[in-house]
Amino acid sequence: MQTEPVVATPQAESRAPSLLRQLKDIDARRPDFPGEHLIVFGAGVLLMLAGMRSRTVLRRTVITAAGTALVGRAASGTGGIARVARLVKRLG
């Protein structure tokens, strides 16, 4: 039994990256609110702790990965760790 290869259409491939690009542009243009990165960092840490306490391996993996993504977002978001690095460089 032979199957035909699945060919990705250019329309489907271009739609997803453009949506992701648009969301990133919207996020980059919006102003930060005070404490945003700290809140996201705290939520990420809580998810990581909850993930480590989960019973099933799948749930543990998914929750910990979501927490790790939030911690990464807090560190590199719209100015997060880059802003802190510039401040430390000026002070040092």
C-alpha positions in Angstrom: 0.0 0.0 0.0 1.5 3.3 -1.1 0.6 6.7 0.4 1.1 10.0 -1.3 3.5 12.4 0.5 1.9 15.2 2.4 3.0 18.5 0.8 2.6 21.6 3.0 1.0 24.5 1.1 2.7 27.8 1.1 -0.5 29.4 2.4 -0.6 27.3 5.5 3.1 27.8 6.2 3.0 31.6 5.8 -0.1 32.1 8.0 1.3 30.6 11.2 4.5 32.6 11.3 2.8 35.8 10.4 0.3 35.4 13.3 3.2 34.6 15.7 5.1 37.7 14.3 2.0 39.9 14.8 1.6 38.7 18.4 5.2 39.4 19.1 4.9 42.9 17.5 1.9 43.7 19.6 3.6 42.5 22.7 6.8 44.5 21.9 4.8 47.7 21.3 2.7 47.6 24.5 4.1 49.4 27.6 5.2 47.3 30.6 3.2 47.7 33.8 5.1 47.9 37.1 6.0 44.5 38.5 5.0 42.6 35.4 8.2 40.6 35.2 8.1 39.8 38.9 4.5 38.6 38.7 5.3 36.3 35.7 8.5 35.1 37.5 6.5 34.2 40.6 3.8 32.4 38.6 6.5 30.4 36.8 8.2 29.4 40.0 4.8 28.3 41.4 4.1 26.2 38.3 7.5 24.6 38.5 7.0 23.7 42.2 3.5 22.4 41.4 4.9 20.4 38.5 7.5 18.7 40.7 4.8 17.6 43.1 2.5 16.1 40.5 1.9 12.4 40.5 2.0 11.5 36.8 5.1 12.0 34.6 3.1 13.6 31.8 1.5 16.2 34.1 4.8 16.8 35.9 6.5 17.4 32.5 3.8 19.7 31.1 3.4 21.9 34.3 7.1 22.2 34.8 7.7 23.1 31.2 5.0 25.8 31.4 6.6 27.2 34.6 10.0 27.2 32.9 8.6 29.1 29.9 7.2 31.7 32.2 10.5 32.1 34.1 12.2 32.5 30.7 9.6 35.1 29.7 10.1 37.0 32.9 13.9 37.0 32.3 13.9 38.0 28.6 10.5 39.6 28.1 10.0 43.2 26.9 13.2 44.4 28.6 13.4 42.0 31.5 17.0 40.8 32.0 18.4 43.1 29.4 17.2 46.1 31.4 18.7 44.8 34.6 22.0 44.1 32.7 22.2 47.7 31.4 21.5 49.0 34.9 24.2 46.8 36.5 26.6 47.9 33.7 26.0 51.6 34.4 26.4 51.1 38.2 29.5 48.9 37.8 
